[in-house]
Amino acid sequence: MRYLDKENIENIATGASLFGAGGGGDPYVGKMMAISAIEKNGPVKLLSVDEVDDEDMYMPAASMGAPLVMTEKFPKGDEFTRAFNRLGKYLGKSIAGTFPMEAGGVNSMIPIVVAAQAGIPLVDCDGMGRAFPELQMTTFHLGGVSATPMVVTDEKGNLSILETVTDKWSERLARDQVVEMGASASVSLYPSTGRQMKQNGIKGIVTRCEEVGKIVKQHTKGKKWQLAQLLNLTQGFHLFDGKIVDISRETRGGFNYGEMTVQGLNDDEGQQMTIEFQNENLIAKRNGQIVTSVPDLICLTDMDSLVPSTSESIKYGKRITVLGLPADEKWRTKKGLETVGPKYFGYHFDYEPIESMVHREVKV
């Protein structure tokens, strides 16, 4: 057990932007809300999964919708706690704590806001180990935990409670509501006991995000040192350096869809990489050949500072470093690949782990 202060939050936000794999929303607004919440209410207690009681009830809170919309449609500030409190009341149970549903941008910050405002602890685990675009794409779903009952609410105060027959139906019905609410809303879902968290959560993700943030902050040690430390921590690969020369985006059905083209620089001069995304980066191709795909992570950082970049912040001319990180083993199971593998997103190829798709010598 430890307490999170402003510096911890800064580092967690940076690391979560990396593990968001381009998605999860811009962490800036969420970070400012989290810092404001702890300045008003005091530091947030962070518990390891091993410290929670098996029978206690825990719930995540998150934003749902198109990340690009979230950069203009700011939260009012009370949506997350409203969703959280309403779901607790509906369940008729005392809520012992909260946790992030995904390690990504704004959704890594919202549970900190809730924890500070409600005076409850944050648990060091999540349901993805990264960010994914749909509600059923969680390790809790893989373990048979239901996404519902869940709450959907917006900044105006509209609120609904969903009970669905499958988690995919939760995604479909909640997505329709979110679109009507302006393509961005607040949700609380996957209420879980401590035992279910221990069985299904990806442990230590908040601390892992913080460790990434600490590395990125140490600019004086140089990019070579920072990159080596990041790859060692994540067991990842340096895939590409280049400049974005083309990017297309559209918001459709509550998602951001798009593709970017990156012209190689440094050791990659003369080569080209294309990255396709649906909120999160889905596949990366070097010179037309796939080098990694979901569920493994395709992460973009500033080429000089290694500060992570979300898909909505990417623009023409930006110089980026592309990293590929292996997904948690839960996603590499048969059910995991059925839920988030390339075929689910409409690609006609089988998933192959990043370790076997790229050269094992890390390029630093």
Disulfide bonds with the S-S distance in Angstrom:
none
